[in-house]
């Protein structure tokens, strides 16, 4: 099974559990979201081929571009709980602009998703959109990230998230996670990326001299580095961390 439904109106659906649908590639399409106003609980477990929770309406059109305002209009106004486990092809849960469309989310658990790079990320075929520098999940009470071997940050595009009501935070076995969780002066919890990531798609030969980067009022130095040869890694995607 590659999709669950087509053309159905699900305005009364409050709970959806998807378990061991081995060939499922996505759960929803963009056109369905407006009808899911009553959805409160979303659980997805052991869906090995799941690549997106929300896909384009016509996924056969690989080059179709989603307008930025379309993404920003997507929301689950009553969604309270998200639980994702063992979905190893999933790279992110939702586009980052959808975070503002989750006003009642109180529980977010993600575990054992080996290719997940971030909880929120830019949709692959989306046109660029303006993302706020600071975003908030106003009612999030529990956040759990466990056994996510590839996760780099909580959110791409937006580097600062606030969780004013967060009381339970668990981060376990996420070795690449660079996001820092900290308490703000007013008692809220925040998630902030403090490292600069440089993504490399193709770099056969790179010569670096003294390079200074200012980030969050801190100075990061990349000291003299010379003749880094990556000739054999034509498809490399990598992140470098600049430290004092």
Protein Blocks (a to p, Z undefined) as FASTA:
>chain_A
ZZfbehiacfkbmbdcdehilkbcbfbdfklmmmmmmbmbdcdehifklmbfbdcfblml
mmbccdfklmmmgccfkbmbdcdehiakbfbfbdfklmmmmmkbcbdcdehifkbmbfbd
cdfkbccddddfbdcdfkbmbdcdehifkbmbfbghiacdcdfkbcbdcdehilkbmbdc
dddfkopacdddfbdcdddfbdfbacdddddddeehiacdddddehiafkllmmbccddd
ddZZ
